Amino acid sequence: MAKGCDARFQKIVWRPFTSRVNLQVLFTMILTASLATVYGCGSSGSRSPSASPTPTPTSTPTPTPLSISGSVQGGAGGIAGAMVTLYAAGPANSCSGSSCYGAGAMALGTSSSDSSGDFNLEYTCPAGNEAVATYIVASGGNPGSGNNSAIGLMALAGPCNNLSRTTYVTVNGLTTVAAQWALTQFIDTTGTQLGTSSTNAAGFSKAINQSMNDLVTSVGTSASDSGVPASFLPTAADCEGGSPPINCDALERLNTLANIVASCINTAGPSSNQCAQLFCGATAGASWNGTNCSATPAISDTLAAVHAIVANPGSNVSTIFGVTPPTGLSLLAPALSAAPDNWELVLNFAPSGANLQYPGPLAMDNAGNLFTGNLATNTVSELTAASSYTVGLSFAPSDAALDNVQYLVIDISDDLFLTNSTSNSVSELTAASGYASGLNFTPSGAAMNLPDMMGLDTSGNLFVANLDTNSVSELTAISGYTSGLNFTPSAAYIDYPLSLALDASNNAFVVNYANPPFSVSELTAASGYATGLNFAPSSAAFDYPASLALDAAGDIFVANVIGNSVSELTAASSYATGLNFAPAGAAFDDPRWLVVDSSANVFVANLASNSVAELTGASNYATGYNFAPSGAPFDNINGLALDASGNVFLTNGLSNSVSEIIGLAAPVMTPPQQCLINGHNVCLP
């Protein structure tokens, strides 16, 4: 020992490490080493301190897994031995583009259900992304009739950091069909991979909230308050009465498809007649003869089957509906008594605060809030996305001077603009005031006369179609809309311009409705709208064209009121070539409003038949569907709009409500001006 050294300190300093070192022990050793130096424990002949031993490094603590509980139910009781996996929805935050949708989910924990179908699952939220959306997938297991590999079920669980030991998730047929319907556009073909783009978090979140708030309650604190229809929907007793309320059709469709899933689950497996018929019906183009399928389905479980059904709602409807439940299976009620028109799911909203009174055209803001002008009361209604459209507001600021409102658009700052046909003006309701303050514009240079449809260009300039003077007006953003211009280029041959749209190059297009030969006119931005063009290719077969819209490629689509068809002018031909589509499945009947989604699917509102038609881009518009659920109050459709969740919205003028077809369309960025600014006519967020 060094001269003058106290032995007790030397023993403490050099004792070998025989156990894990925590911070308190390490602090004590450092302190004693310092004291040993003071007491002369340096090397012989020196007062310098002895070399300290290198402490054993401490590892980063592993987060303690949390746990949730729940049950896997097959319609006739619990499913034993199912593999239960909690996923974080994907992909990584840096992902953008179409490849992010239905991709990148990450497993957070796995378990298996016990003999009663109950499970307890440990999980750890992803570091740095604790608020990520989560969901549970259950595969396989024994529902009581033996192991069934065809079982696939899903339930949404909410944000990861909202889960806790008291969270109880029921995974059953209802939670499965609700999740697949609401999130159709965010799920892959297997039905298991849930993901979105980093630029569409709002649309993704809205779809999740709607599934969990409006359709099915999958999360609760016990089996009794989870896996059941959401409180937004009417009760079974309400729907079985003499005058069923709105949204009974939605409840019946949820129950019906869940019953069909249960019919396959409670059998011996994929080879059972119920599963074979379900998988055949879910395979587009296949047919079922009562025993065999005309094709070999790639679908092998109920989760993939449900996704295929809701993603292709017009395919093999009767075959799917005809799946016969096994003997003794208790079915959910109320359910559809006959095959539906298609497998679409529609919700209807009429919140009292919105004060809807003959609602007209629709517009969507950045957050997905829905706005419409009321033709009967000269007011503007808002249905809030945060409430899944169950809460509404009404606005009528006196300084906006609303007067026979005809059309509505919204800019990237969420300010609202409306045309007033009686006062020949444009009104603005400002987002900064919560739409409590407004402005009214009547610049003489704009020469507005019976203004109707309008649009915004990339700089925020307003363009208005004037029905009485066959002209287009511009209200300039740089002047705060107090200065205006009017354009009537002779070569455009504008004649009762019933619809207007702008492309990403700021060219303005209108349809001419009044007299044959019907046509589409273009006012070119490069000429300052002094030069116009007119397009009327015979192959387009225009017949009283009422509205138009552009797809991502710049092709123009037009709804023909009398011709009961949709025309297309191709951008590749500089609009010199036209096509005309009227597939029988679309059942066009006085088609008016027309919109196009980010996958070039075309949606059209049929005024006479109170229905919505779809022409599919993947079929080059040879395939069409018609959606008119008997329980949905489609009537006098005055507006049509798409959102970032893939939903189709329409206003019902007579029933004073807004209807939503859930998950039917490819998501689009809102408001539309945002797409134009990004250099696209219509785009996927």
Phi, psi and omega in degrees: 000146182295154181298133177076012185268137176277121188298330185293330178284323179296321180295320181293317185293320189258005178299132180297151177282115181248359179211168179302140181263120173264176187296326181294316179296316181299319178298319179298318182294320178296318180297315182292327177296320178294318178295323179298323178296318179298324182271016171083032180266034174278186180289162184300133178080011183214152176263001181288151183289153176289154176295130180277143178291150177285120182289150176293125182294146177267137180282155177294128183300136175280129180303139178287123181298143173265178181215152171229163179233171180173195179212152176251118186240138184251007180102337178238013183134188182288152176256118181273145173071019176284142173280123184246123182233129173267125181247149164265129180296146181256188350267203179295157184300335183280352185283134175218150180108175186295335181291348181279340183283129181067038183209159169081013179293149183234130178289131179255342180177152180228158178202186174220151182279149180274192186296341178261000183091358181281152177215156170231126190234125176269144183208164173225125179294147180298133179298131179082355180219047187294338182270010182300145178293142180235158177205162183242136173242131176245131184232140175066194179110177184243111179277002182122345180250013182110166180297135184231106181287351180277358183283126172214120183226157182218150172213135174284142183242352179091184180299142184301318183284000173266348180284154178202180181294343178267358180287130178235124182242121173266130179248110183212190182296320179296313180296329180292308184291326178296314180295318182291322178294309186291330186245028181310316186280356182246009185237143179281176186293340177282345182081003186251333184265114182247123181194164181215174175280153178294341180267003179231041178296325183292315179295322179294313180297321180295321179295319178296314181298321181293319178299317186276339182257326186256337186254293185221138174269104183267340184244134177207208176246356180200175180293337184282337183244020176223154181075025184234161177303144181294154181294341177298325182283153176293161179279166177301321180297320178299316186285338181268003178279184184287328181235081184296139179285172176296157180077005171294325178301320179296316178299317181295322180290319176301311180297319183296312181291326175296322177295322178294320176298314180298329180295328176279319183300319186269046174227183182286346179143195186303333182278351179296156181298321182295313180292317181299318179292320179298313182292327176292315179296328180281354180264112183300134178088349180273158177226152184243128182258012181104340180226320186230159178259144180287348179225169176262104184297138172280342180286133183227001175215166187291334180292313177295326180295314180298318180298316180298323181294311184284335178281338178230069194294343181262007185266125171052044185300313184292323179299316181293315180297332184278003177299123185270127180292148176299156179302131175089356181286126178279124186258152176287145179221150002281155178226166179297138179270347178215163180303138180286171176298316174203176179266054172265160178234124184240134171245150181236138185231135175211060182297137186299325182294338180284335179051053180292127180221094186055064182295147183246227182299158185242152173214151183236136179267188183299326183271359181089008174293144187253132181236143175214147175268140180263116186290333184276334188237001182053050176230168176241132178251145174236133171249121191276134180293325182298334179263010188055037175069018177268352178243135181231159178227158180227139184228138175205062181297134185298326182287348176281337177053051179296135187207099182058062184295137184245320186213158186218134171227162180227139183264181185291346175267005180072015171285144182257141176232136181226145174266139179246109188286332182282317182267002179051056183216172173238133178253150175234133171247124190270134179296325183298334180265007186067026180067019176274343179241150182217172177224159177225135186236129174221057181297131184299326181294337180285334177050047180290137181212108188056059181292142183230257182288153177209169179209163179250140174266186186292340180261000180090006175291143181261132176243132187233133175271127180256118185285326185281328185251006179048056182216172175237129178257150173236130172251121191276133180295324184296335179267005186068026178070019177268349176244146183217165178225160178226136186235131175218059180299131187297325183289347179281336180052050180290130183214099183056071185286094189280344181213151183218142175210151176245149176260181185290347176264007178072013171289142181254135180238140174225153172261143181254113192263338197289307191224145173289150001283126180292154187201176171241133179251149175235133171250120191275132180295325183298334180265007187066027178069017176276342181248139180230160176229159180225134185235126178210056179297136184300329181292343177285335177052051176299139179210090187054069180289129187254326182211160179217159177206157180251149173263184184297331181277354182092002175293145182255131177246138185228134175268128181257115187293309183278324181285350181047058182204174173237131178257151176231132170251125188273131179296326181299333179262012186056034176070018176275344180248138181231160177224159179224135185232133175210059180298141185302324183296336180286333178050052180300137180207094185061058181289131184241280184284143183218133176223158181232135180268183186285352173254016177067021169284141183251130179242134186227136175268125177265113186289319185287322184262002180050059181215168175241128179256150175232134169249125188273130179296326182296335180264010187055034174070019174278340181250134179225155177229157177230128184245116179209068181301134187298331182270358180264133185278055173296122176200132179048064184292119185250355181197156182215136181208156178241157179230182184281357176262354181091020180263152176249126181246147175213151177261142178250107187294327185271323181269002177051058181212170174239132177251149180229122172267116193278129170066018187279329188250157171292137184302149175232151178286137176235150349290164185303330180301330179300321179294316180300318180298327179279003176088018180233151177283319175210142187211156174280130180296000000 
